[in-house]
Amino acid sequence: MAAGRPYLGLRSFDVGDRHLFHGRDQESETVRALWESHRLVVLFGQSGVGKTSLLRAGVLPRFGGEAAEVLPLGRVSQGTAFPTAGMPNLNPYTYSLLSTWSRATSPAQLTGMSITAFLRGVEDQRDRFGDPVPLYGAIDQFEELFSDLPHRIGYREDFIADLREAVAAVPRLRLLVSIREDALARLLPYEQDIVPSGACRYSMASMRPEAALAAVTGPLAGTGRAFAPGVAERLVADLRAVTFTNTLGERRTVASDTVEPSHLQMVCSALWDALPEDVELISSQYLLDHADIDRMLGNVCARAIAEVAAQHGLPTAELWRWVRAQFITELGTRSTVYEGISSTAGMTNSIPRELARLHLLKADDRAGSRWYELLHDRLIEPIRAGTRSWSGVEEEPTQSRNALLLRTAESALADGDLALAEQYATEAVRFSTDPGDGRFRAEVEALVAHIAAGRNRPDEAAERYRTAAAAFDALGDLTAGGRVLASLGRLLLRHGQVANAADELASASARLPGDIDLRTDHAKALAQAGQRHAAIGVLNSALALELGNIEALALRGTLHAESGSIAAALRDLEMVERLSPQTARRPDVAAARERVRRLRGETDEPGPLAPPA
């Protein structure tokens, strides 16, 4: 019997899982065809409906051979993995997209690169007639672009302009963006800005019964197991069955038109794990014994409600009662609830947002307002039952709770919600009292420092960064400590403390000798502190490791120009112009090129620098 698990639970499918991806053939082929025939396709659907899985395992594998060139699935957010403090010329959205689209380019070379420059650097593939083949680029979770952080708005507008320029400049580009349905309204004003002819939109819904049946039975091929006749059909029927109970206790059961993909994967995964090793034919009895759908969905609801209650300091029972009272009507059907300016039906807005993130609720934007409802009718009865038995929910052990708080705070920070991230991080600090859990305390300190930096509290951020670095050092993790010191140095550089920034960045570079971007920032700090020759020395060592690093070349060329070293400046600035025309047009680099012209007595209009006589 095959050892691999044919069902993925709540994990998204990847390209390598395409043999397990069933029930979405029609959607996959439709999206592929639309993508081939339109410059911009917008794929949208509710959170958890399976958009990422469709792209990775359904659509992308359908392109192949000489007829297409397909970039890896892109994202516009990388969370906090790449701190940008002290990097004013870095657009985090552009950098993140190019980092995910790039197959082999060094991340350091992507700093300051435009989308157009990157795409022009992708080697043209030709078909049998010698014509260039289409270039397909997809961006997943595009809603990440619309974080409401004020300091990110300028980056967003620049990113959209960069994307528009790329679509216009690279005619073979076919763009697809995937976005949550509740964020679609935020994208609409930009569609014609990106592609003047507008976008083709495709709505992805939950699974129809026949598709759900294929998703249940298809993955078992080659496992040595199969469902007995009628058993898979019964499982799908159970997933569709919705029981409504009114306030009089009257019950009625109806069949929903659709099946929620996340529910299907969760139930099938649990059934597979519970089967005895020697079972080859899955009978209806095994279904009864191991696939109690109401119990499984009830556990999902219980974990989500307990998690959100703990994060917000609420009694679990109170949150259970609120969910039932607000989202289930007296007739036992789903109710919709309006999100106010700061609260939703008496609860802070962060509560329904978190419940939506955990796939208990879904959000719907209507005429500028946001409304919430249960993700699916199938959750009604488990929530009603859970309200009566909430006390049976087991408390998370301390280690799991701590990890949960840290993960949730990091997720909120990645989503751009600094206030929510700080709330969770504060709770994490409160629980980080165990002297034996040094790594957790170090990670919490680093996270709080990132949040303080993002909320413009530099003194607090610097203190937290130093505490985190010392904690990582005590654990013997010099790499993690180096990353924290790098963030500290960039923070100090951004706030004009150039001497201290140079010291911290030097310490970080010693721990992370292969980080070219870090060496470049160290050189920036030295240059701003008046140590131009020391800065050039640091850049020489950086470029010895990576000759084509754009930022290092641009900075060294600028410093050579300021020093009057015409030949050296000319060499670096010409290379920058060849490798990244956008960087060459940047004001600081353009000023350095103009300085070289003046030093050489040239008076022509800006253009390529003439070689020295």
N, C-alpha and C positions, 0 to 999 in steps of 0.2 A: 504494500500500500504506500502511496506517495507520502513523503514526510511533510511537504509544504502545505500551508494552510490555503485553501482555495478561496476563502472569504477574508476580507481585509478589515472588518469591523468599521471603525470610524476613520481609518486612515485613507487618504486620497490615493487613487490609482496612479501609477507612474507608467512610463513607456514600457518598462520591463514587465508590467502586469497586464499587458494588453490581451494575453491569452485567457485571462480571468475576467475580462471586461465584457459583459454581455448585456443585451437588452437596450443598447443605445445605438444600434447600427443606423437607424433612420436619421437620428439627430447628427451622428458623426458625418454621414455622407452629405446631409444637407448643409452643414456648416462648412465642410470642405468645398462644396460646389459654390457656395456664396463667397467664400474667401477667394476662390480662383477668379471670380468675375467682378469683384468690387475692390476699390482701393482701401475702403475702411468698412469693417464689419464689427458691430457691437453685439456681443453675446451677453445676455443678462438673465438673471433668475434669482430666486430667493437664496439666502444663505443656506448652505447644506444640500442644495439640490444636485450638486455634482459637476459644476462647471469646470473645475480644475481637472477632475478625473476625465471628463469628456475630451478636453484638449490634449492631455498627456497620453491617454490610452486609446482614445477614439479617433481624434482628428489628425494629430501630428503623424502617427504611423501610416496614414493613408497617402502621405507624400513620400515619394522615393524615386530612385532612378535619375535619369538625366533631365526630367521634365520640371524639376523644382529644386530650389535651394531653400532650406528651412532653418531658421535660427532656433536655438533653445528657447524654451518658454521663459519670458521675461517678467520682471517685477519692478515696481518703482519704489519699493521700500525694502531695506535690509535690516530694519530694527535698529539696534544700537551697536551693531558689530563694527561699524566704521564711523567713529566719532569725527565730527566735522568742525569742532571748535578750532578757531585760528586758521580756517581755510575759507576766506571770504569769496574766493573765486570758484569754489566747488558747488555745483548744483547737485544736491543729494539725490534728486529724482533721476537726473540724467546719469549720474555716476552709477546708481543702483541698476538702472535699466541696462546700461552697457556692460556692467559686471556680470549680469545674468545672461545677456545675449552673447558675450564673448566666449569663444571656445578655448583660445590659447593666449590671447593678449594679456600681458602682465597688468594687474590692477593698477599699478603705478602709472602705466602709460595712458590709462583712461582718464586720469585727472585732468580736467579742463577740456577734454575732447567733446566735440559736438556729436549729435546723433548722425548728422549728415557726413561728417568726416569719418566716423566709424563705419557707416554703411558703404561709403566709397572705398574704404579699405578692405571690404569683403571681396575676395577674388571672384570675378565673374565666372559663372559656369555657363557653358554653351551647349545648345542641343545639337543634334546631328546635322542641322543645317547651318550651324555657326551663329545662331541668334542667341542673345542672352536669355537665360531662363528666369522666371519670376522669383523674387526674393520674398519669402513669407516671414513676417515677424509678428509674434503674439505677445501681448502684455496681460498677465493675469492679475486679478485683484486690483483693478484700476481705481477702485474706491479709495485706496490708500493715498491717492493724489489729493483727495479733498479733505484732508485734515484741516481743522479750523484754527490751527496755530497762526497768529498774525504774522510772525516772522517767516512763515513758509509760503505766504501768498505770492510774494515776488518770485520765489523759486518756481511755483506752479505756473505762473504766467510765462516765465522764461522757458520752462519745459514745453509748454504747449506750442510756443513760438518755434522752438527747436524742432519739435515733432512736425509742425506744419512745413518748415523749411525742408526737412528730410523727405517728406512725401512729395514735395514739388521738385526737389533736386535729384531724386532717385526714382525714375519712372517705373522701374521694375518692382518697386516695393509694394507689397500687399500687406496692409496692417489689420490686425484683429485685436480688439480690447475686450476683456471679460470683466464684468462689473456686477455688483449686487443690485438687485432690482430697486432697493430703497435709495440707492445712490445715483440711479440713472438720471434723475432730474438735474443733478449737479453737472452731468456730462453734456446734456443736450445743447447748452449755449455754445459749446466748443466744437461741436461736430463739424459744422460748415467752416469753422476757422481752420480745422485740421485738413479737411478735404472739401473744397468749395461745392462739389456736387452732392455733399451730404453722405450720411452713413446708411448702410443696410443693417437693420436690426433683426436679431433672432432671439426669441424668448424661449428659454429652457424651462420646462415644467417637470413635475414629478412623474414617476413611471406609470404608464398604463398597465392594466393587469397582465396582458400578454408579454409585455416587455419585462415586467417583474418576474414572470415565470421563467423567462430565458435567463434572467440574472440569478435565479435560484438554482436552476438545473445545469446551465452551461459550465460553470466552473468545476463541476465534478468530473468532467472528462479527463481520463487518465489518472484518476486518484484511486481507482479500484472500488469506489463506492457509487451507489446510485439510489435514487428514491424509488420506493415501491410505487406501483401504479396508483395515481390519485393523491399521493401524499404531498408532492410539491404543490399541486393545485390547492390542496387544503391549507397549506402554509400561506400561500398568497391570499386565499380567502380570509384567513385569520388576520392577516396584516391589513386587509381592507375593511374588516368588520368594525363598525363604530357603534357603540352603545350610548344612547342618550337616556338620561334619567332626570325627570323633572322634580320639583319640590314635593310632589305628592308621592314620590317613589315609583311612579309609573315608568317602565323601561321599554325601549324599542331599539332594535338593532337594524342598521342599514349597512349596505355595502358602499364604501367610498369609491369614487371613480378612479382614484390614483393610489399609489403606494409610495411612501417616502423612502428614497434610496438609503438614507442613513439608518432607518429602522430595519430595512431588509438586511443590510450588511451586518448590523449588530445582532439580529436574531439568528441569522444563518451562522455567523461566527461562533456564537455561544453554543448553538446546537452541535456544530462540528467539534468543538473542544470538549463537549460533554459526552460524546459517543464513546462507548468502549472500543478499544483498539481493534478487536477482531470483527467489528460490524462492517458488513459489506452492503447490505440492503437496509435502507432507512425506512422503517415501517411507521405506521400511524401511531403505534404505541410509543416509539421513541420520540415522536413529535409531542405527544401528550406529556411524556416524562421530562423532556429537556427543552421544550420550546414554548414555555408559558409566556406568551407575548405581553400580556398585561403586567406580569411580574417584572419582566425585563424592562419594559418601558417605564414602569413605576420606579425601578432602581435608577434609571437615567434621570427621571424627574427629581428623585430624592437627592441624588448627588449634586445636581445643578442647584436646587433650592438650598441645600445645606451649605454649599460652597458660597453662594451669594449672601446668604444670611450671616455666615461667619465673617465674610469680608466687610460687611456693613454693621456688625455688632448687633444683629437682630436675633431674637429667638426664632428657631426654625419653624415652630408652630405658627408664629405670627405671619411669616412669609408664605407658608403653605395656605393659610386662610385668605391672605390677600390675593394670591394667584387664583384661587378658586372663586372668590367673591367677585373679582373684577373681570375674569376672562371666561367664565362659564355662566350662561344665563339661567333664569329660573326654569326654562324649558330643557336645560341640559345641552344647549348648543354653544358654539363659540361666540364670544362677545369681543367687540373692538374697544380699545381704550386710547384716549387722546393723550399725547405727551405735551405737557404745558411748558412754560418757560423754565421752571426749575424742578417741577415735580410731576409725577404721573399718578393720578388717583391716590394722592396722599403720600406716595413714596418718592424719594429722590430719583431723578431721571437716570442715574447710573445703575439703578437696580434693573429696570426693564432692559436697558442696553446690555447688561451682563447676561441676563436670561436669554436675550436674543443671540448673543455670542455663543452661548452654550446650547443653542438649538432647541430651547424650550418655547420661546416666542419668536415671532417674525415681525419685522417692521415694514410699514407701507407708507410711503409719502404721497399725500393727496392734497393738491392745491396749496402747497407750501406748508402743510401740517403733517406731523408724523403720528401714525396710529399703530398700536400693537395688537396682536392676537396670538392665540396658540399656534404653533407651527403646523399642526395637523389635527383634524378631528379625532384621530386615533389616540391623542393624549388626554382627551376629556375624562374618560373613566379612570385611568391610572391616577390622575390628579385628584379626582373625587375620592378615590380609595386612599390615596396618600395622605389626604387631609385628616383621615380618621386614624391612620397608623404611623404618623410622622415620628413618633417616639421610638420606633424600631430602627431608625436610621443610625448606623454605627458612626461614632465620631472618628475622624481621621487621626491617626497617630501624629505625634508632634513633628516628626521628620517630614511626613507627607504634607502636613499643614504648612510648615515652613516653606517647603518647595512650592506648594500651591501659591502662597502669598507672593513669593519671589517671581514665579512664572507669570502670575496675573499682573503684577506691577510692570514687568518687562513688556508684556503684551500691550498694556495701556500706553506705555512710553512709545512703543513701536507704532501704535495707532495715532500718536500725536496728542493724546489726552494727558497732558502733564498733571493736571489737577487730580485726575483719577489715579494716575501712576503714583503720585505722592501719597495719596490716601492709603493705597495698598502697601507702599514702601514703609510708611510710618508704622503700620501694623507689623510688618516684617521686622522692623527695628525693635518693636516692643517684645517680640518673641525671640529675638536673637540674644538670649541671655545665657545659653548653655556654653560654658567655657570649652567643652569638648567639640563644639560645632564651629570651629574657627573658619572653615571655608565659607559656610553660610554667612557668617558675620562679615567676612571680607567682601563677598559678592553684594550683600545688602549695602555696605558702605559705598561701594563703587556705583551701585544703581542710584542711591540717594544723591551722590555727587553729580551724576549725569542729569538728574532731575533739577537739582539746584542750579546747575549751569544753564539748563534750558529755560529756567524761570528767572534768569538774570540776577542770581545771588552769588556772585563770583567768590566772595570771601568764604562763604559756607561751603561752596563747591570745592575750593582749594583745600580747605581743612579736611573735608571728607575724602578727597582723593589721596591726601597724604596718609590718612588713617588706613585706607584700603590698601595702599601700596605696602605699608608696614605690615599689615596683616598677611598679605600674600607672601611677603618676604619671610615672615615667621613660619609659614607653611613650606618654605623652600621652593615656591612657585615663582621663579624669577621672571618667567615669560608673562604671566598674568600681571605681576607687579610692574613690568616694563610697559605694558599696555595702559595701565592706570597712570603711570608717570607721563606717558605720551599725551593722554587726555589732559592732565594737569598742565603740562608745558604749553599745549595749544590754547588752553583757556587763558593762561597768563599772557601769551602772545597776543591774543585777541583783545585783551584789556590793557595792553601797553606796558606790561611789566617785562620788558624784553630781556633784561639781565637775568632775572629769576627764570624766565622761560628758557633761556639758553642753557642754564644749569640743569633744569629738569629734563629737557629734551636730550641733552648729552647723556644723562644717566639712563634715560630710556633707550637711546641708541646703543649704549654699551650692552644692554640686555637683549636687544633685538637688532643685531648687526645686519641682518638681511633686509630690513624694512627701509626701502629707498625713500618712500614718502616721509618717513620720520627724519631721515637724514636731511632731506630738503627743508623741512620745517626748522630743524636745528640751524641750518645755514641761514634761513630767513631771520631767525632770532639774533644770530650773531651779526648779520648785516645791519639790522635795525639798531643794534647796540654799538655800532660803529666799528666792528671788527670785520672789515670787508675781506681782508686776506685770509683770516681764519675761516670765514664763510666759504670762500673759494676752495680752500683746502678740503673742507667737509664735502663740498659738491664734487670735487675731483674723486674722492673715495666713493661717493655714491654712483657716479657715472662709470667708474671702473667696474662696478657690479652690473650696471645696466646702462649701456651707452646711449640708448634711444629714449631715456626718460624725459618726457616733454617739460615737466615743471623744473626739473633740475637743470636742463639745458637753458631754459628761458631765464632762470634766475642767474645762472653763471654768466650767460651772455650779457645780462643787464649789469651785473657787477663788473665785468670786464669793461663794458662801455663807460661806466662811472669812473673806472680806474684809468681810462685812456688807453687800454690795451686793444687797439683797433683790430688787429688780425684775429686775436682770440675771440673778441666779441663777434666779429663777422662770421667766424666759423660756427659758433653756437647759434646765432640768430638765424642764419641761413638754414641750418638743419631744422630749427623749430618751424620755419616757414614751410619747408618741404613736408614735415611730418604732421603738422597741425596748423593749417591756415587760420583757424579760428583763434588759437592761442596767439599767433603772430599779430592778430588785429587787436589784442587786448591792450588797454591804454598803457600799462607799464612797459610792455614789450615794444609797442609801437614807439614809445618815447625813447627807449634805448636804441632802436634802429635809427631814429632821427638824430640822436646824439652822435652816433657813428658817422652819419652823413656830414654833420657839421664839422666833426673832427677831421674828416677827409676832404673838406671843402666842397662837398657836393651840394647843389641847390635845386636838383630836379624834384619833381613831384614824387610822393611816396611810391615805392615799387621795390622790386628785388634789388638788394644791395649789390653794387658792382664789386667784383673781386679786386683785391689790392693790386696796385701796379707792380 
